[in-house]
Amino acid sequence: MRAYNFSAGPSTLPLDVLEEAQREFLDFSGTGMSVTEISHRNKAFSQIVEEGERLLRELLHIPEDYAVLFVQGGASTQFAAVPLNLMHNGKADYIVTGNFAKKAFEEGKIYGDAACVASSADKTYTYIPDLKNVPFRDGTDYVHICSNNTIFGTRYIEFPETKATLVADMSSEILSREIDVNKFGVIYAGAQKNLAPAGVTIVIAKRSLIQSPLPLCPTMLQWKVQDENGSLYNTPPCFSIYMAVLVLRKFKKEGGIKAINEINEYKAGLLYDFIDNSSFYTNSVVKKYRSIMNVPFVTPSAEQDESFLKGAAKEGLVSLKGHRLVGGMRASIYNAMPVEGVKALIAYMKKFEKDNA
Amino acid sequence: MRAYNFSAGPSTLPLDVLEEAQREFLDFSGTGMSVTEISHRNKAFSQIVEEGERLLRELLHIPEDYAVLFVQGGASTQFAAVPLNLMHNGKADYIVTGNFAKKAFEEGKIYGDAACVASSADKTYTYIPDLKNVPFRDGTDYVHICSNNTIFGTRYIEFPETKATLVADMSSEILSREIDVNKFGVIYAGAQKNLAPAGVTIVIAKRSLIQSPLPLCPTMLQWKVQDENGSLYNTPPCFSIYMAVLVLRKFKKEGGIKAINEINEYKAGLLYDFIDNSSFYTNSVVKKYRSIMNVPFVTPSAEQDESFLKGAAKEGLVSLKGHRLVGGMRASIYNAMPVEGVKALIAYMKKFEKDNA
């Protein structure tokens, strides 16, 4: 039986995409080779990379003066790549709204004067700081944010106005809602939540900003080098890119990001409404900043949380355990989570509440 | 029809492994999830990572005081990781025997006093320099070699005796022959040739050497951090690791590296013998240093090379084009290339010679 997989990442993928990949797993595009075996220089494959870039540009309305890259190492590698490509004045501001935002900030400090200019740590990251009153410093190379916080279940609903280049880690929400790329100098995202199997990371970067990586930047972390080589400077993570393209084709067919966002808002709305109308379950995020991707919640006790998780797994509702930093449960309901999955979760929550309240 | 795929990387994988992966593509280990969807923290998956490490230790006789890591970014990322983890005195020697050895050397120069102490560039990298007379310098942090040269088709048949730590890029020959890991401080290898789909890189590093990465080393490039986290510091390239484990299980079942090496020697012997007995085809590598993984060869003219490649593709013998730096043809006959594939290539070569000599 196929599980409803609420994992925060790697995450559920569209069943029809998985079936398509399975069907042609031994013979990619009539080449007589698996897509896992084919040379990245083979035209049948390099066309896939080009199509991936084209589809991302189209779906996210990425202007021509931005590079669109497929790189390796996850967002965690980009935490270093950001300062190594951008920190020319050795100074950057970070807004810390969760675990990964903090990790990015810590990495920034390795390379220069990185400052945390706003944080929601005082209330366990349950909100996004007021963006009107952030004490941004002068002369910084960039301001870094994490637009959706996987562990704590918050998201930015608007983005800060900054003099410096705005850089965003969008790993847990890329392609889930429309964004204005022009507001950002750099956007990056591990693909293993909304887009593809783990192993590929998307970087969208304004070309004028990335022409002078710092002298100590590893060649592989230089966005300029990746851009000049069409993401084929070395052997890319071919299978993950291929899967991303199958998913992007589906997103396009289904009406693009606007249509996907409507479904995401609907799914999240169902779950939050249910939680808010229950006196048994709690989500402690400030409503305005609730993520539509990651929904953490708890029952009245840690014992009941544990019992909830055990029962859920038996019903085929899996990977609902919250991150150890917050405990309880977390339902990650990315693009590929069907409405039926959310409804099945709510049905189980109802039943569990009835049996345990 | 399944092609015989002679690509230098990504490369052919064992058909039975591909079939197994295809069979369980929608339901990994009875979880109701694809292995491309499952959380890397799920026990069903973390066991795969542990099994991969265990199998590598067993097959390569890796001592307990070495870390065995699955990382991202390919050997090209390790070109930077090597100095960033090891270059405490800011000084390293490189032996340059080909394109990737040279790239590693160039990357080393970013971080300190890297010197090329021996090279075979004078004869288009068709040999390995005499290792008895290399002017290694005193006080270096390491000596770097590339043990098999994919583009030029050479390999080390013995390894240099060095006072400094010996570091080897074994990307194009890992698991193809027995090696004494104790001779090396660090071995690294992109997996996309002998082991798995592109996206995962193996690092084998003596733990005592990797405890103090340089202060500017990105966290993700710190071998110590990867070791402390069992290769799960961040989301790993799960699918490539899973495929690597299927391949490693097969290697073990088939008798380990000694048995695999015998087949590899046999396959390479068939091809080199045929070339040496032909007056039509030429391989210009010094015999002693011929790679058993990558066999470059030419016909008497560039026009005939082109015609050879076209005809070969029609016969299902694909990705035989030589690297642009050397032209002609190159047959990469990694572990997963069946003996029948080499025989089919030789049969075609015979026919082509007869028709065109």
Chai-1 contact restraints between the chains, C-beta under 6 A:
chainA,res_idxA,chainB,res_idxB,connection_type,confidence,min_distance_angstrom,max_distance_angstrom,comment,restraint_id
A,M1,B,G32,contact,1.0,0.0,6.0,A-B,restraint_1
A,R2,B,G32,contact,1.0,0.0,6.0,A-B,restraint_2
A,A3,B,G32,contact,1.0,0.0,6.0,A-B,restraint_3
A,A3,B,M33,contact,1.0,0.0,6.0,A-B,restraint_4
A,N5,B,M33,contact,1.0,0.0,6.0,A-B,restraint_5
A,N5,B,E37,contact,1.0,0.0,6.0,A-B,restraint_6
A,S7,B,S39,contact,1.0,0.0,6.0,A-B,restraint_7
A,P10,B,E37,contact,1.0,0.0,6.0,A-B,restraint_8
A,P10,B,C238,contact,1.0,0.0,6.0,A-B,restraint_9
A,T12,B,E37,contact,1.0,0.0,6.0,A-B,restraint_10
A,L13,B,E37,contact,1.0,0.0,6.0,A-B,restraint_11
A,L18,B,L26,contact,1.0,0.0,6.0,A-B,restraint_12
A,L18,B,S34,contact,1.0,0.0,6.0,A-B,restraint_13
A,Q22,B,Q22,contact,1.0,0.0,6.0,A-B,restraint_14
A,Q22,B,F25,contact,1.0,0.0,6.0,A-B,restraint_15
A,F25,B,Q22,contact,1.0,0.0,6.0,A-B,restraint_16
A,L26,B,L18,contact,1.0,0.0,6.0,A-B,restraint_17
A,G32,B,M1,contact,1.0,0.0,6.0,A-B,restraint_18
A,G32,B,R2,contact,1.0,0.0,6.0,A-B,restraint_19
A,G32,B,A3,contact,1.0,0.0,6.0,A-B,restraint_20
A,M33,B,A3,contact,1.0,0.0,6.0,A-B,restraint_21
A,M33,B,N5,contact,1.0,0.0,6.0,A-B,restraint_22
A,S34,B,L18,contact,1.0,0.0,6.0,A-B,restraint_23
A,T36,B,P197,contact,1.0,0.0,6.0,A-B,restraint_24
A,E37,B,N5,contact,1.0,0.0,6.0,A-B,restraint_25
A,E37,B,P10,contact,1.0,0.0,6.0,A-B,restraint_26
A,E37,B,T12,contact,1.0,0.0,6.0,A-B,restraint_27
A,E37,B,L13,contact,1.0,0.0,6.0,A-B,restraint_28
A,S39,B,S7,contact,1.0,0.0,6.0,A-B,restraint_29
A,S39,B,S319,contact,1.0,0.0,6.0,A-B,restraint_30
A,Q72,B,Q72,contact,1.0,0.0,6.0,A-B,restraint_31
A,Q72,B,G73,contact,1.0,0.0,6.0,A-B,restraint_32
A,G73,B,Q72,contact,1.0,0.0,6.0,A-B,restraint_33
A,G73,B,G73,contact,1.0,0.0,6.0,A-B,restraint_34
A,G73,B,M220,contact,1.0,0.0,6.0,A-B,restraint_35
A,G74,B,N234,contact,1.0,0.0,6.0,A-B,restraint_36
A,G74,B,T235,contact,1.0,0.0,6.0,A-B,restraint_37
A,S76,B,M220,contact,1.0,0.0,6.0,A-B,restraint_38
A,S76,B,N234,contact,1.0,0.0,6.0,A-B,restraint_39
A,T77,B,M220,contact,1.0,0.0,6.0,A-B,restraint_40
A,A80,B,P218,contact,1.0,0.0,6.0,A-B,restraint_41
A,Q192,B,T235,contact,1.0,0.0,6.0,A-B,restraint_42
A,P197,B,T36,contact,1.0,0.0,6.0,A-B,restraint_43
A,P197,B,F239,contact,1.0,0.0,6.0,A-B,restraint_44
A,A198,B,T235,contact,1.0,0.0,6.0,A-B,restraint_45
A,A198,B,P237,contact,1.0,0.0,6.0,A-B,restraint_46
A,A198,B,C238,contact,1.0,0.0,6.0,A-B,restraint_47
A,G199,B,G199,contact,1.0,0.0,6.0,A-B,restraint_48
A,G199,B,P237,contact,1.0,0.0,6.0,A-B,restraint_49
A,L216,B,L216,contact,1.0,0.0,6.0,A-B,restraint_50
A,P218,B,A80,contact,1.0,0.0,6.0,A-B,restraint_51
A,M220,B,G73,contact,1.0,0.0,6.0,A-B,restraint_52
A,M220,B,S76,contact,1.0,0.0,6.0,A-B,restraint_53
A,M220,B,T77,contact,1.0,0.0,6.0,A-B,restraint_54
A,N234,B,G74,contact,1.0,0.0,6.0,A-B,restraint_55
A,N234,B,S76,contact,1.0,0.0,6.0,A-B,restraint_56
A,T235,B,G74,contact,1.0,0.0,6.0,A-B,restraint_57
A,T235,B,Q192,contact,1.0,0.0,6.0,A-B,restraint_58
A,T235,B,A198,contact,1.0,0.0,6.0,A-B,restraint_59
A,P237,B,A198,contact,1.0,0.0,6.0,A-B,restraint_60
A,P237,B,G199,contact,1.0,0.0,6.0,A-B,restraint_61
A,C238,B,P10,contact,1.0,0.0,6.0,A-B,restraint_62
A,C238,B,A198,contact,1.0,0.0,6.0,A-B,restraint_63
A,F239,B,P197,contact,1.0,0.0,6.0,A-B,restraint_64
A,F239,B,F239,contact,1.0,0.0,6.0,A-B,restraint_65
A,S319,B,S39,contact,1.0,0.0,6.0,A-B,restraint_66
